Amino acid sequence: MRHAFGLSIPQTVADACDPARMALLIYDMQVGIVGQIPDGDKIVRACVELRDAARANGFRVFYTRHVSLPIAASGVAQLRTAMQWQRVDDLDELHASFPQGSPQYQLTPELTPNADEVVFDKITMSAFAATPLDIALRDCGIDSYAIAGIAMEVGIEPTVRHSLDLGYLPIVVADACGAGHPAAAQRSHAALEFTGGSLLTDTAALIELMHRH
C-alpha cells in the first residue's frame, strides 16, 4: 500500500482485499450461458467458493444478469448484435436469447443470491454501462472489485476496461472466469496485462486473503 495526499493507494491484491473497499462481482452466471461453456461446472464451483468466502468475511456480493429485449422493442445496435450472435441475416429469424424471466435467463441455482446480495440486469457487455452498479459501489465506498464468471472474452474484459476509466481497481480471478473461445480469452488477458491498471489472481489465493482479513 502506498500513501500520498491523504490517499491510500492499493498496489497488490492483498492491499485491495478489504471489505471496506472491495466487493465481489459475479458476472452473468446464468443457466443459458453456463451451459454453453465446456468447463461451466468448474466455473460455477469457483464462483460458489468465492461467494461463500465473501459472505463469511463481510465482503459485499453483486451479480449481473444479461437480458434480451423483445425483438420488436430492440433498437439498431441490439438487432445488429443479435444477428451476429445468432448468425442470421433475416430479421424474421431472430429471437430473444435471454428474455426476462425465461429459464435460460436465471442465475444457476448454486449461485442464488441471499437477501443481502443484489442482481443487476443489463443489455450491455460492460456491467457498468447503464446499470446502477457504479452508483451502488461508490455509495458503499468501494473502489475495487474482484470479478468472476462468464465470459472473459465477451463481457469481463469490457467490464474491466470500462471500470478502469471510472477509477476502479479491478481484480480478475483468472481460474474463475470461463470462456467460450479460449484463444480469444487469452488475448483478453494479454491485452489487460499490457494496458495495466488491473490485477490478476486465482480463486485459492483470493479466498485465503479474504479469510486473513
ChimeraX commands (.cxc) that place a marker at each C-alpha (Angstrom):
marker #1 position 0.00,0.00,0.00 radius 0.5
marker #1 position 1.22,3.49,-0.82 radius 0.5
marker #1 position 0.06,6.65,0.95 radius 0.5
marker #1 position 0.09,10.12,-0.57 radius 0.5
marker #1 position -2.01,13.29,-0.46 radius 0.5
marker #1 position -4.30,11.76,2.14 radius 0.5
marker #1 position -4.96,8.72,-0.07 radius 0.5
marker #1 position -4.33,5.01,0.46 radius 0.5
marker #1 position -3.28,3.57,-2.90 radius 0.5
marker #1 position -3.51,-0.24,-3.19 radius 0.5
marker #1 position -0.72,-1.84,-5.18 radius 0.5
marker #1 position -1.48,-5.54,-4.73 radius 0.5
marker #1 position -4.46,-7.85,-4.36 radius 0.5
marker #1 position -3.65,-8.08,-0.65 radius 0.5
marker #1 position -3.82,-4.29,-0.36 radius 0.5
marker #1 position -7.23,-4.19,-2.04 radius 0.5
marker #1 position -8.72,-7.22,-0.30 radius 0.5
marker #1 position -10.58,-5.37,2.42 radius 0.5
marker #1 position -14.38,-5.48,2.79 radius 0.5
marker #1 position -14.32,-1.73,3.34 radius 0.5
marker #1 position -13.06,-1.17,-0.20 radius 0.5
marker #1 position -13.52,-4.38,-2.27 radius 0.5
marker #1 position -16.62,-6.24,-3.46 radius 0.5
marker #1 position -17.11,-9.48,-5.37 radius 0.5
marker #1 position -18.79,-9.21,-8.78 radius 0.5
marker #1 position -20.17,-12.44,-10.27 radius 0.5
marker #1 position -20.72,-11.87,-13.97 radius 0.5
marker #1 position -23.58,-13.46,-15.96 radius 0.5
marker #1 position -23.57,-16.91,-14.36 radius 0.5
marker #1 position -26.88,-17.77,-16.00 radius 0.5
marker #1 position -28.29,-21.17,-16.87 radius 0.5
marker #1 position -28.29,-20.44,-20.60 radius 0.5
marker #1 position -24.69,-19.17,-20.54 radius 0.5
marker #1 position -23.04,-21.66,-18.21 radius 0.5
marker #1 position -24.38,-24.49,-20.38 radius 0.5
marker #1 position -22.52,-23.15,-23.41 radius 0.5
marker #1 position -19.09,-23.32,-21.76 radius 0.5
marker #1 position -17.18,-26.64,-21.78 radius 0.5
marker #1 position -15.93,-26.13,-18.21 radius 0.5
marker #1 position -19.05,-24.35,-17.00 radius 0.5
marker #1 position -19.39,-26.59,-13.93 radius 0.5
marker #1 position -15.82,-25.73,-12.88 radius 0.5
marker #1 position -16.54,-22.02,-13.13 radius 0.5
marker #1 position -19.74,-22.47,-11.10 radius 0.5
marker #1 position -17.76,-24.21,-8.33 radius 0.5
marker #1 position -15.12,-21.48,-8.28 radius 0.5
marker #1 position -17.77,-18.75,-8.12 radius 0.5
marker #1 position -19.55,-20.55,-5.28 radius 0.5
marker #1 position -16.28,-20.82,-3.34 radius 0.5
marker #1 position -15.58,-17.12,-3.84 radius 0.5
marker #1 position -19.15,-16.16,-2.96 radius 0.5
marker #1 position -19.09,-18.25,0.22 radius 0.5
marker #1 position -15.76,-16.72,1.30 radius 0.5
marker #1 position -17.10,-13.24,0.61 radius 0.5
marker #1 position -20.21,-13.94,2.69 radius 0.5
marker #1 position -18.18,-15.37,5.55 radius 0.5
marker #1 position -15.85,-12.39,5.71 radius 0.5
marker #1 position -18.17,-9.43,5.18 radius 0.5
marker #1 position -17.46,-8.62,1.52 radius 0.5
marker #1 position -20.41,-7.34,-0.50 radius 0.5
marker #1 position -21.53,-9.54,-3.40 radius 0.5
marker #1 position -23.11,-8.26,-6.61 radius 0.5
marker #1 position -24.31,-10.28,-9.60 radius 0.5
marker #1 position -25.03,-9.34,-13.19 radius 0.5
marker #1 position -27.52,-11.00,-15.48 radius 0.5
marker #1 position -27.84,-10.47,-19.23 radius 0.5
marker #1 position -31.34,-9.87,-20.54 radius 0.5
marker #1 position -32.51,-9.77,-24.16 radius 0.5
marker #1 position -35.07,-7.19,-25.14 radius 0.5
marker #1 position -38.06,-8.43,-27.14 radius 0.5
marker #1 position -37.15,-8.25,-30.82 radius 0.5
marker #1 position -39.88,-5.68,-31.51 radius 0.5
marker #1 position -38.53,-3.46,-28.73 radius 0.5
marker #1 position -34.88,-3.72,-29.81 radius 0.5
marker #1 position -33.00,-0.88,-31.45 radius 0.5
marker #1 position -30.35,-0.84,-34.15 radius 0.5
marker #1 position -27.40,-1.95,-32.00 radius 0.5
marker #1 position -29.38,-4.66,-30.23 radius 0.5
marker #1 position -30.69,-6.05,-33.53 radius 0.5
marker #1 position -27.29,-5.95,-35.16 radius 0.5
marker #1 position -25.70,-7.75,-32.22 radius 0.5
marker #1 position -28.48,-10.37,-32.16 radius 0.5
marker #1 position -28.00,-11.03,-35.87 radius 0.5
marker #1 position -24.26,-11.51,-35.36 radius 0.5
marker #1 position -24.60,-13.77,-32.34 radius 0.5
marker #1 position -27.38,-15.85,-33.88 radius 0.5
marker #1 position -25.68,-15.88,-37.30 radius 0.5
marker #1 position -28.77,-14.89,-39.26 radius 0.5
marker #1 position -29.30,-12.25,-41.94 radius 0.5
marker #1 position -33.09,-12.18,-41.86 radius 0.5
marker #1 position -34.67,-10.19,-39.03 radius 0.5
marker #1 position -37.67,-12.50,-39.14 radius 0.5
marker #1 position -35.42,-15.33,-37.94 radius 0.5
marker #1 position -34.29,-13.51,-34.80 radius 0.5
marker #1 position -35.44,-14.46,-31.34 radius 0.5
marker #1 position -34.71,-13.09,-27.87 radius 0.5
marker #1 position -31.95,-15.32,-26.48 radius 0.5
marker #1 position -32.39,-14.37,-22.80 radius 0.5
marker #1 position -35.88,-12.95,-22.35 radius 0.5
marker #1 position -36.59,-11.70,-18.85 radius 0.5
marker #1 position -37.99,-14.46,-16.66 radius 0.5
marker #1 position -37.07,-17.31,-19.02 radius 0.5
marker #1 position -35.28,-20.44,-17.68 radius 0.5
marker #1 position -32.04,-19.59,-19.51 radius 0.5
marker #1 position -32.05,-16.05,-18.09 radius 0.5
marker #1 position -31.98,-17.25,-14.46 radius 0.5
marker #1 position -28.78,-17.46,-12.44 radius 0.5
marker #1 position -27.56,-21.01,-11.99 radius 0.5
marker #1 position -29.21,-22.38,-8.81 radius 0.5
marker #1 position -25.91,-22.78,-6.94 radius 0.5
marker #1 position -25.45,-19.01,-7.15 radius 0.5
marker #1 position -28.85,-17.92,-5.88 radius 0.5
marker #1 position -28.33,-14.58,-4.10 radius 0.5
marker #1 position -29.29,-14.19,-0.48 radius 0.5
marker #1 position -31.29,-11.30,0.93 radius 0.5
marker #1 position -28.17,-9.15,1.36 radius 0.5
marker #1 position -27.00,-9.51,-2.25 radius 0.5
marker #1 position -28.00,-7.68,-5.41 radius 0.5
marker #1 position -28.56,-8.71,-9.05 radius 0.5
marker #1 position -28.33,-6.08,-11.79 radius 0.5
marker #1 position -29.86,-6.82,-15.17 radius 0.5
marker #1 position -28.12,-5.39,-18.25 radius 0.5
marker #1 position -28.41,-5.35,-22.02 radius 0.5
marker #1 position -24.75,-4.38,-22.49 radius 0.5
marker #1 position -21.43,-6.21,-22.24 radius 0.5
marker #1 position -19.93,-3.91,-19.61 radius 0.5
marker #1 position -21.53,-4.38,-16.21 radius 0.5
marker #1 position -21.07,-0.65,-15.66 radius 0.5
marker #1 position -22.94,0.53,-18.76 radius 0.5
marker #1 position -26.45,1.78,-17.92 radius 0.5
marker #1 position -26.74,-0.21,-14.68 radius 0.5
marker #1 position -26.77,1.07,-11.07 radius 0.5
marker #1 position -23.55,-0.83,-10.28 radius 0.5
marker #1 position -21.23,2.19,-10.27 radius 0.5
marker #1 position -23.57,4.20,-8.06 radius 0.5
marker #1 position -24.07,1.27,-5.68 radius 0.5
marker #1 position -20.33,0.61,-5.28 radius 0.5
marker #1 position -19.37,4.26,-4.83 radius 0.5
marker #1 position -22.13,4.77,-2.26 radius 0.5
marker #1 position -20.57,1.96,-0.21 radius 0.5
marker #1 position -17.07,3.43,-0.50 radius 0.5
marker #1 position -15.99,0.54,-2.73 radius 0.5
marker #1 position -13.15,1.35,-5.14 radius 0.5
marker #1 position -12.04,-2.17,-6.06 radius 0.5
marker #1 position -13.77,-5.38,-7.04 radius 0.5
marker #1 position -12.89,-8.98,-7.81 radius 0.5
marker #1 position -14.63,-10.32,-10.90 radius 0.5
marker #1 position -15.50,-13.92,-11.79 radius 0.5
marker #1 position -17.98,-15.51,-14.18 radius 0.5
marker #1 position -18.58,-15.94,-17.92 radius 0.5
marker #1 position -17.30,-14.98,-20.40 radius 0.5
marker #1 position -13.83,-13.48,-20.24 radius 0.5
marker #1 position -13.62,-12.57,-23.91 radius 0.5
marker #1 position -17.18,-11.28,-24.28 radius 0.5
marker #1 position -18.15,-9.34,-21.18 radius 0.5
marker #1 position -15.49,-9.50,-18.48 radius 0.5
marker #1 position -12.78,-7.71,-20.47 radius 0.5
marker #1 position -15.17,-4.85,-21.45 radius 0.5
marker #1 position -16.29,-4.57,-17.82 radius 0.5
marker #1 position -12.69,-4.36,-16.58 radius 0.5
marker #1 position -11.72,-1.77,-19.21 radius 0.5
marker #1 position -14.80,0.36,-18.52 radius 0.5
marker #1 position -14.24,0.30,-14.78 radius 0.5
marker #1 position -10.63,1.41,-15.16 radius 0.5
marker #1 position -11.88,4.60,-16.79 radius 0.5
marker #1 position -14.28,5.02,-13.86 radius 0.5
marker #1 position -11.40,4.85,-11.38 radius 0.5
marker #1 position -11.80,1.31,-10.02 radius 0.5
marker #1 position -9.13,-1.28,-9.35 radius 0.5
marker #1 position -10.43,-4.49,-10.99 radius 0.5
marker #1 position -9.09,-7.87,-9.87 radius 0.5
marker #1 position -9.62,-10.66,-12.38 radius 0.5
marker #1 position -9.91,-14.10,-10.76 radius 0.5
marker #1 position -8.41,-15.97,-13.71 radius 0.5
marker #1 position -9.44,-19.54,-12.93 radius 0.5
marker #1 position -12.98,-18.40,-12.08 radius 0.5
marker #1 position -13.52,-16.69,-15.44 radius 0.5
marker #1 position -14.89,-19.02,-18.11 radius 0.5
marker #1 position -14.57,-18.60,-21.85 radius 0.5
marker #1 position -16.34,-19.88,-24.91 radius 0.5
marker #1 position -13.29,-19.25,-27.08 radius 0.5
marker #1 position -10.03,-19.97,-25.19 radius 0.5
marker #1 position -7.76,-18.23,-27.70 radius 0.5
marker #1 position -9.86,-15.08,-27.56 radius 0.5
marker #1 position -9.82,-15.24,-23.75 radius 0.5
marker #1 position -6.02,-15.46,-23.81 radius 0.5
marker #1 position -5.94,-12.36,-25.98 radius 0.5
marker #1 position -8.18,-10.60,-23.47 radius 0.5
marker #1 position -5.83,-11.46,-20.62 radius 0.5
marker #1 position -2.82,-10.32,-22.66 radius 0.5
marker #1 position -4.50,-7.04,-23.61 radius 0.5
marker #1 position -5.41,-6.27,-20.00 radius 0.5
marker #1 position -1.89,-7.10,-18.83 radius 0.5
marker #1 position -0.40,-4.82,-21.49 radius 0.5
marker #1 position -2.80,-1.97,-20.71 radius 0.5
marker #1 position -2.19,-2.17,-16.97 radius 0.5
marker #1 position -4.35,-0.91,-14.14 radius 0.5
marker #1 position -5.98,-4.24,-13.24 radius 0.5
marker #1 position -4.68,-7.11,-11.13 radius 0.5
marker #1 position -4.78,-10.88,-11.62 radius 0.5
marker #1 position -5.28,-13.59,-9.01 radius 0.5
marker #1 position -6.75,-17.07,-8.62 radius 0.5
marker #1 position -9.56,-18.47,-6.51 radius 0.5
marker #1 position -7.46,-20.08,-3.79 radius 0.5
marker #1 position -5.23,-17.04,-3.30 radius 0.5
marker #1 position -8.14,-14.61,-3.08 radius 0.5
marker #1 position -10.08,-16.82,-0.67 radius 0.5
marker #1 position -7.03,-17.04,1.59 radius 0.5
marker #1 position -6.74,-13.25,1.60 radius 0.5
marker #1 position -10.45,-12.89,2.35 radius 0.5
marker #1 position -10.12,-15.19,5.37 radius 0.5
marker #1 position -6.99,-13.41,6.59 radius 0.5
marker #1 position -8.66,-10.05,6.76 radius 0.5
marker link #1:1,2 radius 0.2
marker link #1:2,3 radius 0.2
marker link #1:3,4 radius 0.2
marker link #1:4,5 radius 0.2
marker link #1:5,6 radius 0.2
marker link #1:6,7 radius 0.2
marker link #1:7,8 radius 0.2
marker link #1:8,9 radius 0.2
marker link #1:9,10 radius 0.2
marker link #1:10,11 radius 0.2
marker link #1:11,12 radius 0.2
marker link #1:12,13 radius 0.2
marker link #1:13,14 radius 0.2
marker link #1:14,15 radius 0.2
marker link #1:15,16 radius 0.2
marker link #1:16,17 radius 0.2
marker link #1:17,18 radius 0.2
marker link #1:18,19 radius 0.2
marker link #1:19,20 radius 0.2
marker link #1:20,21 radius 0.2
marker link #1:21,22 radius 0.2
marker link #1:22,23 radius 0.2
marker link #1:23,24 radius 0.2
marker link #1:24,25 radius 0.2
marker link #1:25,26 radius 0.2
marker link #1:26,27 radius 0.2
marker link #1:27,28 radius 0.2
marker link #1:28,29 radius 0.2
marker link #1:29,30 radius 0.2
marker link #1:30,31 radius 0.2
marker link #1:31,32 radius 0.2
marker link #1:32,33 radius 0.2
marker link #1:33,34 radius 0.2
marker link #1:34,35 radius 0.2
marker link #1:35,36 radius 0.2
marker link #1:36,37 radius 0.2
marker link #1:37,38 radius 0.2
marker link #1:38,39 radius 0.2
marker link #1:39,40 radius 0.2
marker link #1:40,41 radius 0.2
marker link #1:41,42 radius 0.2
marker link #1:42,43 radius 0.2
marker link #1:43,44 radius 0.2
marker link #1:44,45 radius 0.2
marker link #1:45,46 radius 0.2
marker link #1:46,47 radius 0.2
marker link #1:47,48 radius 0.2
marker link #1:48,49 radius 0.2
marker link #1:49,50 radius 0.2
marker link #1:50,51 radius 0.2
marker link #1:51,52 radius 0.2
marker link #1:52,53 radius 0.2
marker link #1:53,54 radius 0.2
marker link #1:54,55 radius 0.2
marker link #1:55,56 radius 0.2
marker link #1:56,57 radius 0.2
marker link #1:57,58 radius 0.2
marker link #1:58,59 radius 0.2
marker link #1:59,60 radius 0.2
marker link #1:60,61 radius 0.2
marker link #1:61,62 radius 0.2
marker link #1:62,63 radius 0.2
marker link #1:63,64 radius 0.2
marker link #1:64,65 radius 0.2
marker link #1:65,66 radius 0.2
marker link #1:66,67 radius 0.2
marker link #1:67,68 radius 0.2
marker link #1:68,69 radius 0.2
marker link #1:69,70 radius 0.2
marker link #1:70,71 radius 0.2
marker link #1:71,72 radius 0.2
marker link #1:72,73 radius 0.2
marker link #1:73,74 radius 0.2
marker link #1:74,75 radius 0.2
marker link #1:75,76 radius 0.2
marker link #1:76,77 radius 0.2
marker link #1:77,78 radius 0.2
marker link #1:78,79 radius 0.2
marker link #1:79,80 radius 0.2
marker link #1:80,81 radius 0.2
marker link #1:81,82 radius 0.2
marker link #1:82,83 radius 0.2
marker link #1:83,84 radius 0.2
marker link #1:84,85 radius 0.2
marker link #1:85,86 radius 0.2
marker link #1:86,87 radius 0.2
marker link #1:87,88 radius 0.2
marker link #1:88,89 radius 0.2
marker link #1:89,90 radius 0.2
marker link #1:90,91 radius 0.2
marker link #1:91,92 radius 0.2
marker link #1:92,93 radius 0.2
marker link #1:93,94 radius 0.2
marker link #1:94,95 radius 0.2
marker link #1:95,96 radius 0.2
marker link #1:96,97 radius 0.2
marker link #1:97,98 radius 0.2
marker link #1:98,99 radius 0.2
marker link #1:99,100 radius 0.2
marker link #1:100,101 radius 0.2
marker link #1:101,102 radius 0.2
marker link #1:102,103 radius 0.2
marker link #1:103,104 radius 0.2
marker link #1:104,105 radius 0.2
marker link #1:105,106 radius 0.2
marker link #1:106,107 radius 0.2
marker link #1:107,108 radius 0.2
marker link #1:108,109 radius 0.2
marker link #1:109,110 radius 0.2
marker link #1:110,111 radius 0.2
marker link #1:111,112 radius 0.2
marker link #1:112,113 radius 0.2
marker link #1:113,114 radius 0.2
marker link #1:114,115 radius 0.2
marker link #1:115,116 radius 0.2
marker link #1:116,117 radius 0.2
marker link #1:117,118 radius 0.2
marker link #1:118,119 radius 0.2
marker link #1:119,120 radius 0.2
marker link #1:120,121 radius 0.2
marker link #1:121,122 radius 0.2
marker link #1:122,123 radius 0.2
marker link #1:123,124 radius 0.2
marker link #1:124,125 radius 0.2
marker link #1:125,126 radius 0.2
marker link #1:126,127 radius 0.2
marker link #1:127,128 radius 0.2
marker link #1:128,129 radius 0.2
marker link #1:129,130 radius 0.2
marker link #1:130,131 radius 0.2
marker link #1:131,132 radius 0.2
marker link #1:132,133 radius 0.2
marker link #1:133,134 radius 0.2
marker link #1:134,135 radius 0.2
marker link #1:135,136 radius 0.2
marker link #1:136,137 radius 0.2
marker link #1:137,138 radius 0.2
marker link #1:138,139 radius 0.2
marker link #1:139,140 radius 0.2
marker link #1:140,141 radius 0.2
marker link #1:141,142 radius 0.2
marker link #1:142,143 radius 0.2
marker link #1:143,144 radius 0.2
marker link #1:144,145 radius 0.2
marker link #1:145,146 radius 0.2
marker link #1:146,147 radius 0.2
marker link #1:147,148 radius 0.2
marker link #1:148,149 radius 0.2
marker link #1:149,150 radius 0.2
marker link #1:150,151 radius 0.2
marker link #1:151,152 radius 0.2
marker link #1:152,153 radius 0.2
marker link #1:153,154 radius 0.2
marker link #1:154,155 radius 0.2
marker link #1:155,156 radius 0.2
marker link #1:156,157 radius 0.2
marker link #1:157,158 radius 0.2
marker link #1:158,159 radius 0.2
marker link #1:159,160 radius 0.2
marker link #1:160,161 radius 0.2
marker link #1:161,162 radius 0.2
marker link #1:162,163 radius 0.2
marker link #1:163,164 radius 0.2
marker link #1:164,165 radius 0.2
marker link #1:165,166 radius 0.2
marker link #1:166,167 radius 0.2
marker link #1:167,168 radius 0.2
marker link #1:168,169 radius 0.2
marker link #1:169,170 radius 0.2
marker link #1:170,171 radius 0.2
marker link #1:171,172 radius 0.2
marker link #1:172,173 radius 0.2
marker link #1:173,174 radius 0.2
marker link #1:174,175 radius 0.2
marker link #1:175,176 radius 0.2
marker link #1:176,177 radius 0.2
marker link #1:177,178 radius 0.2
marker link #1:178,179 radius 0.2
marker link #1:179,180 radius 0.2
marker link #1:180,181 radius 0.2
marker link #1:181,182 radius 0.2
marker link #1:182,183 radius 0.2
marker link #1:183,184 radius 0.2
marker link #1:184,185 radius 0.2
marker link #1:185,186 radius 0.2
marker link #1:186,187 radius 0.2
marker link #1:187,188 radius 0.2
marker link #1:188,189 radius 0.2
marker link #1:189,190 radius 0.2
marker link #1:190,191 radius 0.2
marker link #1:191,192 radius 0.2
marker link #1:192,193 radius 0.2
marker link #1:193,194 radius 0.2
marker link #1:194,195 radius 0.2
marker link #1:195,196 radius 0.2
marker link #1:196,197 radius 0.2
marker link #1:197,198 radius 0.2
marker link #1:198,199 radius 0.2
marker link #1:199,200 radius 0.2
marker link #1:200,201 radius 0.2
marker link #1:201,202 radius 0.2
marker link #1:202,203 radius 0.2
marker link #1:203,204 radius 0.2
marker link #1:204,205 radius 0.2
marker link #1:205,206 radius 0.2
marker link #1:206,207 radius 0.2
marker link #1:207,208 radius 0.2
marker link #1:208,209 radius 0.2
marker link #1:209,210 radius 0.2
marker link #1:210,211 radius 0.2
marker link #1:211,212 radius 0.2
marker link #1:212,213 radius 0.2
view
